[in-house]
């Protein structure tokens, strides 16, 4: 929030100017009393935030005004939502209470602000990992009341991301991680495509600035060339559409930086090999008495008369819109200079829904319209909120899965269409029909063939569930259901049965530990959960109670000597002091967030241990972020690592900025992969460069040859990414080598 400071004339002019740009460009605020409501909200908010500044130094009221602009001009909400956006921080940051708001306005505005106010004090323990997750769950509870709260919250997050530069590094990572983990997919699910793309790009910019800048520079460098290609490409289409008497707008643009990077990652190719960086959008005025869907296909026909389409890249979202309400026809065609160009065909109505999402969706929906996929999704979320999981982080993961999952459509025996997430099983389908059908399921007929209940469904399958009165849910079912509805139903049924088994397991474990003179303290439990590969204590105790976990070797497991602190050329796990183990108080020493934590290699003088995460295997030179774990250790991840993104979202208060110091002694494990045309002596040439010329220590080499094409991986130890890049460059110059690259994730 920043320090209080008396506003000068420049500040007052800035506030007035910003407010005028809001009220002079209002959308959907034509009703009587709308302007008065907005003026009153601004006056109260301005007084409440007077002389308050943000971290950037600007007057605090600029933030609510900016959020109100996004709410109105970019999402399309009306006067009441603008008023709420202007007032959204006054309950948390000033002396105003909800009662004051209700007295000044009405209960609805007070209720919306209550939904937006961050939850403080409930989860304020320093080590609480669930604080962010619990806050998010409480915010989502407003879905059952008014979706505008979520839309205003997304606008609030968008403005925070646009002004994130003024925040300290560790806060940037927390907010950026939370944004990509939850807010961007949530915006996408609500149909706010433009906002979703901007949130993704901004999060990417702060999490991986180096890669972001590289792609942005390449796009800028190619900008003039792209404009020329798009102009040349558009001329034959404009000619055909004009001859057909259509009214339309045609515009071209490169894809977002984050979507380009995702394609580079998915296809393992450099920027230059992404074939559909360019996209053209055609937005047409629908002609009377001709269905919009028919007009989309007519335009498609005119385009493919001019250009050759890529058959596997046709996307038909006019016949069946996306779950977020998005409608369009996408086709990729071969344009000038051998460049693939994606064309999006939309009517004006489709375009407004695509850009403004939920607000526009309701504008076009009549009372008689059938329930949309978006409505169905909101119903599912409400069901999740009515049966919340006890662990808020588990709830958050369930919710994220509902956001990210692609949809499949399956049929009941009577032909009713049921929407499920991709990867759903026959058991998910059973629970979607009814909880009792799921609880009694023993098998399924999929396309008239008998299958087990864990069979994975495909879009278009027709499914009939076979039930039995003696069947009941089993714990294993949780491993093959995808929907939240199925998981909650199974857990509720199992809960009562498992309590006795868990208690029995606790008693057996306590007895066994007593025999060897130990108790179930946190250190002992951590060792046991790690050894038996269990995620939590309850599952561990349940396994003991059912006899699936054998404790005969308990003494041997708990007497295992830990691996050395520093291993210079074998498996590097932990860097820290070689001296005796520090006390818990020393380990949990507070980290200074004012400067990045230095990742040193001088192990004898290290004040704080740090651990290299084996999920993403960062090495010196990589962009990295730190997680200050509750036990005191700092775990180093790459910012793009899925585990790191999840931590940023759930435990952002534990994210710290880190920076590599020079590493000359300790080596880090890395892997490279190669492909090429086989020849005699090729492998010998590769290993000579690695061992003799560059003096790099190899630990594993794996080569296979098929039909004259060879593929291989080499595990080796390096001090820095520069060493690795030098090695890749040298190997790529060997005759016959087609491709050499670093393998980012080789922990599997």
Protein Blocks (a to p, Z undefined) as FASTA:
>chain_A
ZZaddddfklmmmmmmmmmmmmmmcghilbghklmmmmmmmmmmmmmmgoiacfkopafk
lmmmmmmmmmmmmnopafklmmmmmmmmmmmmmmbdfklmmmmmcmklmmmmmmmpcceh
jlmcfklmklmmmmmmmmmmmmmmommlmmmmmmmmmmmmmmmmmpcfklmmmmmmmmmm
mmmmmmmmnopamlmmmmmmmmmmmmmmmlmmmmmmmmmmmmmmmmmmmmmmmmmmmmmm
mmnopacddddddddfklmmmmmmmnopafklmmblpccdddddddehiafklmmmmmmm
mmmmmpccdfklcccfklpccfkopacdddddddehhiacddddddfklmmmmmnommmm
mmmpcfklccdfklmmmmmmmmmmmmccfblmlmmmmmmmmmmpccdddddfkopacddd
ehiafklmmmmmpmklmmmpcbdceehiacdfkbccdehiacdddddfkbccdfklmmmc
fbfklmmmmmmmmmmmmmmmmmmmmmmmmmmmmmnopacdfklmmmmmmmnopabfklmm
mmmmnopaccklmmmmmmpccddfbdfklccfbgcdfbdcddfklmmpccdfkbccdddf
blmlpcbdcdddfklopaehiacdddddfkopacdddfklmklmmmmmmmmmlpccdddd
ddfkbccdddddddddddehklmmmmmmmmmmnopacfbdcdddeehiacdddddddfbf
klmmmmmmmmmmpghiabdcddfblmZZ
